[in-house]
Amino acid sequence: MKGARRALWVALGLLLCLGIVLGAARLYLCSAAAAGLVAGRIETAYGGRVAVSSAAIDFGGSRFQNIQFFETDPESSDLPWITIAEMKSSAGVVDALRGKTPAVWMLNGVDVTLRFDATGHLLTHWPKPKTAAAATSAFKIEGGQVTLKQEGRPDLVVTDFTGELHPEGERLALTGTCQEARWGQWAALGSWDRASGDASLRLLTPQASFTQKQLETLPFVSPRVWNQVKIDGDAGVDLTVRWDAVAGRVRYRAALDVEKAKLHITSIDLKTTDTGGKVVVEDGLVTLTDLHGQSADGDIQTSGDLDFRHAPEALKFKVAVERVRVERLPRRWFPERFLAFRPKGRLSGTADLQVKISEGGAYTTGEGHGVIREAFLMNAPALKPISLRLHAEGKTFTLTPDKGGT
C-alpha cells in the first residue's frame, strides 16, 4: 500500500513538473522572444532579413502576424517586398518543442511587390537562400496580391489571389486564381527555384475584352511595338514574366489568341476588322500568325515577324488579299497616275514586304502580284482583268499595272 501511494505521488509530481514546463514553454512561445526566434528560423531559409511582429504558439496551433521579407540591396533594404498579414497552422506547442514542421501553413493577406526600371530591368533584390534544402510544407493562400511596378507605366495589380504554394523538390510551385481590374479573372501559375534563384509568374484568361490603351499599359513591352501593332477586341491572354537568375534579367511573353478584333499595322497601313489569329510578343519580337480579317469588303490574311530588339527595327510581312474592293484600299498604295483612271474592282493577290525603321523613318522593300477582276476604269468595264505588281519606293510601296495590263 505504501509503495502504491509513493508511486502515485511520484506520478502527480511528474505531471505537475510537465505542466510547469509546458506552461513556461507556452508563455515563452507567446512572447516577443518567440517572434524573434521565428524570424531567425525564417531568415535562415530565406537568406535575408525577416521581421515578425507577433507570434503565438499554444496547444491548439501556431499563429504569426505581419511577417516582412526585406530586399538585400543596401539602397532598398528597408523595403519589404513580401508582407504576410497572418500565417498559422494546426501545429502547436508540443510539435514546436519536438521541432516538427507543419505539413500545411495558412497564409492570409500576402502582398508581393516587384519593382522594375523603365527598360524592364528588375530593381527588387532578393537573396539566394543560405541553404538549398528542400521545403517540406505547403502553403494555402487567401487574399494574395501581386503588384508589378515599372517606371513610367501604370502598376499591374493582381488581387484576390486564392491558391496554393507547394514544394516540388527544391522548387516551390504556385497555382490558383486571381483578379485584375482591367482584365478580369486570371488563372495564376508560378514557381521559384530555391537552388538557381529563377522565378516565374504566369497569368492566363481564356477570354478578355481589351483596348489598345490597355495593351499599352502592359509592363515590359516596348511602346514601339504598340506604335506598329494597334489592336482592339477580344482574345485569350497568356502573360508570363520570368526572372532568369543566370542572365540577371527579366524575360516576358504576352500571347494573344485573337478571336474578334480591329487590327491596324501602321507601317504598311493595313487595317482589318473581325480579325482572328495569334499575336505573340516575346522579349521585343512580335510574331503574327494567321491573322485573318475583313477589309475593303474582302478578306486579308497576314503573318509576320516584327523585330524590335535591335536597331534598325526589322518588320517582315506576308500578306494575302482576296476579293478586296480596290476603291476602298488606302490611296497611298497606288500611284496618282493610276488613280487618275478611277480604278474599281475586286483585287486578289499576295505580297512579301520588309520594313526597316530607324531614326530616319521607314524604308520598305518587297515584291508581290495581284489581279483586279470585275475591273472598271473611268467607270467603264475593263476589257480584261488588270494584273498588278507591287514594288517598293523607299518610304512606302505601290501597286502598279504589270506589263501587258491595261
Secondary structure, 3 states (H helix, E strand, C coil): CHHHHHHHHHHHHHHHHHHHHHHHHHHHHCCHHHHHHHHHHHHHHHCCCEEEEEEEEECCEEEEEEEEEECCCHHHCCCEEEEEEEEEECCCHHHHHHCCCCCEEEEEEEEEEEEECCCCCECCCCCCCCCCCCCCCEEEEEEEEEEEEECCCCCEEEEEEEEEEEEECCEEEEEEEEEECCCEEEEEEEEEECCCCCEEEEEEEEEEEECHHHHHCCCCCCHHHHHHEEEEEEEEEEEEEEEECCCCEEEEEEEEEEEEEEEEEHHHCEEEEEEEEEEEEECCEEEEEEEEEEECCEEEEEEEEEECCCCCEEEEEEEEEEEEEHHHCCHHHCCHHHHCCCCEEEEEEEEEEEEEEECCEEEEEEEEEEEEEEEEECCEECCCCEEEEEEECECCEEEEECCCCC
